[in-house]
Each structure stands twice: as C-alpha cells, then as structure tokens.
Amino acid sequence: MKSFIKKILIPIDGSEPSKKGLEMGIKIAESANAEITILEVIEEFGPLPGYYEAPPPNIERIKWIAQQRFEKIHPILEKTKVKWKRKVEEGYPAEMIIKTAEEGNYDLIVIGSRGMGFFGRFLLGSVSDRVVHHAPCSVLVVK
C-alpha cells in the first residue's frame, strides 16, 4: 500500500506535550516511511521569564533558547532511524507553523496540546487551535 504521508512537521516548544507530539510523530513516520522536520519557533517577546535561563553574555537569545529546547528532545531523536531535520524560526508560533507547512508542502503536522481549558483558550488563544483551523494539511493534536 502506498503511503500518503511523506513529510511530517513537528513543532516543539520544550514542553512535555510537545515532547509527546514528537514521540507520536516519530511513530507515524516510522510506519509511513516518512521524514520529519522538527520546528522550533522562538517567540519574539517570549518565552515567559523563568521558562528558560537567561543566555550568557555575548550569546544570541534565539540560539540559546533553541539549544535548551533541543537538548530536551535530542535523546529521542538519537534512538530513531527516521530521517529528520531541524528548523529554527523566530515569530509567532501559530503563524510560523502554518507558513512552514505551506512552504514545505507538508502532509501532516503533529503538535502537542497544552491541555488549556476553555477559559485559557478564550483569553490567550491556543497555538494548536489556530494551527488546526488554518493549516494547509492535516493536523494531529497529541494530548
């Protein structure tokens, strides 16, 4: 049977839900013989203080945050035989995920859910909600 999933985009943000999304995306890629792209979107004005340590002097903030995120998932990637690549962007997460999916002609986005309740989504919006409603391809939200 021919697989219709060849390219999977997996956004990560250093959270436990995004780690679960990565694990699920790898399992799907293994079964579909697909390749994955790990996307890290560094927020222009974030993340919240205390989420990551401040970068040392003379180190670019984006590179520092991306490295801290990558260190959390690298052990998972070392164990897989799935072909993967990594992409780091700066901007608003939902917009950059959607843009990357469009430009890269991805077949599937696998994204972790923060598990935010209705009130939190109403006030803050949800990256996964926006991606689900605006992505050019199928989206799997992993809880």
C-alpha positions as CSV (number, residue, x, y, z in Angstrom):
1,M,0.0,0.0,0.0
2,K,1.3,3.4,-0.9
3,S,1.7,5.9,1.9
4,F,0.2,9.3,1.6
5,I,2.3,10.8,4.4
6,K,5.8,11.6,3.3
7,K,6.6,14.8,5.2
8,I,5.7,15.5,8.8
9,L,6.2,18.8,10.6
10,I,6.6,18.5,14.3
11,P,6.7,21.9,16.2
12,I,8.3,21.7,19.7
13,D,8.4,24.3,22.4
14,G,10.2,22.5,25.2
15,S,7.0,21.4,27.0
16,E,6.0,17.9,27.9
17,P,3.0,18.0,25.5
18,S,5.4,18.9,22.6
19,K,7.7,16.0,23.6
20,K,4.7,13.7,23.4
21,G,3.9,15.1,20.0
22,L,7.4,14.4,18.9
23,E,7.2,10.8,20.1
24,M,3.9,10.3,18.2
25,G,5.2,12.0,15.1
26,I,8.2,9.6,15.1
27,K,5.9,6.6,15.4
28,I,3.8,7.8,12.5
29,A,6.9,8.5,10.4
30,E,8.3,5.0,11.1
31,S,5.1,3.3,10.0
32,A,4.7,5.5,6.9
33,N,8.4,5.6,6.0
34,A,8.2,9.4,6.1
35,E,10.7,12.1,7.1
36,I,10.2,14.6,9.8
37,T,11.1,18.2,10.4
38,I,11.4,19.5,14.0
39,L,10.3,23.1,14.1
40,E,11.3,25.4,16.9
41,V,9.6,28.8,16.9
42,I,11.2,31.3,19.2
43,E,8.7,33.9,20.2
44,E,9.7,37.5,19.6
45,F,8.8,38.7,23.1
46,G,9.0,35.4,25.0
47,P,9.1,32.9,26.4
48,L,7.9,33.9,29.8
49,P,10.5,34.8,32.4
50,G,11.7,31.7,34.2
51,Y,10.8,29.3,31.4
52,Y,14.4,29.3,30.3
53,E,17.5,30.6,31.9
54,A,18.9,33.9,30.6
55,P,21.5,33.5,27.9
56,P,25.1,34.1,28.9
57,P,26.7,37.4,27.8
58,N,27.5,37.5,24.0
59,I,25.2,34.6,23.2
60,E,22.3,35.2,20.8
61,R,18.9,34.7,22.6
62,I,17.3,32.7,19.8
63,K,20.2,30.3,19.6
64,W,20.3,29.9,23.3
65,I,16.6,29.1,23.7
66,A,16.7,26.7,20.7
67,Q,19.7,24.8,22.2
68,Q,17.9,24.4,25.5
69,R,14.8,23.1,23.7
70,F,16.9,20.8,21.5
71,E,18.7,19.3,24.5
72,K,15.4,18.0,25.9
73,I,14.5,16.1,22.7
74,H,17.8,15.0,21.3
75,P,17.8,11.7,23.2
76,I,14.5,10.8,21.5
77,L,16.0,11.6,18.1
78,E,19.1,9.6,18.7
79,K,17.0,6.4,19.1
80,T,15.1,6.7,15.9
81,K,16.1,5.7,12.3
82,V,13.6,8.2,10.9
83,K,15.2,10.8,8.6
84,W,14.9,14.1,10.4
85,K,16.0,17.7,10.1
86,R,15.7,20.7,12.4
87,K,14.5,24.2,11.6
88,V,14.5,27.3,14.0
89,E,12.4,30.3,13.3
90,E,11.5,33.5,15.2
91,G,8.0,34.8,15.3
92,Y,4.5,34.0,16.5
93,P,4.3,30.2,16.8
94,A,0.9,29.5,15.1
95,E,1.8,31.8,12.1
96,M,5.2,30.3,11.6
97,I,4.0,26.7,11.9
98,I,1.3,27.4,9.2
99,K,3.8,29.2,7.0
100,T,6.4,26.5,7.3
101,A,3.7,23.8,6.5
102,E,2.6,25.7,3.4
103,E,6.1,26.5,2.0
104,G,7.4,23.0,2.7
105,N,4.3,21.1,1.3
106,Y,4.0,19.0,4.5
107,D,1.4,16.2,4.5
108,L,0.9,16.2,8.3
109,I,1.5,18.4,11.3
110,V,1.8,16.6,14.7
111,I,1.5,19.2,17.5
112,G,1.3,18.8,21.3
113,S,-1.6,20.3,23.2
114,R,-1.0,22.3,26.2
115,G,-4.3,21.0,27.6
116,M,-5.5,24.5,28.3
117,G,-9.1,24.8,29.4
118,F,-11.8,26.8,27.6
119,F,-11.2,29.9,29.7
120,G,-7.4,29.8,28.9
121,R,-8.0,29.4,25.2
122,F,-10.5,32.2,25.2
123,L,-8.1,34.6,26.9
124,L,-4.8,33.6,25.4
125,G,-5.8,31.7,22.2
126,S,-4.2,28.4,21.5
127,V,-1.4,27.7,19.1
128,S,-2.8,24.2,18.3
129,D,-6.3,25.6,17.8
130,R,-5.1,28.2,15.3
131,V,-3.0,25.6,13.5
132,V,-5.9,23.2,13.3
133,H,-8.1,25.8,11.7
134,H,-5.6,27.4,9.3
135,A,-3.1,24.7,8.3
136,P,-2.9,23.7,4.7
137,C,-2.7,20.0,5.7
138,S,-4.0,17.5,8.2
139,V,-3.2,18.2,11.9
140,L,-2.9,15.7,14.7
141,V,-3.1,17.3,18.2
142,V,-1.5,15.0,20.8
143,K,-2.7,15.3,24.4
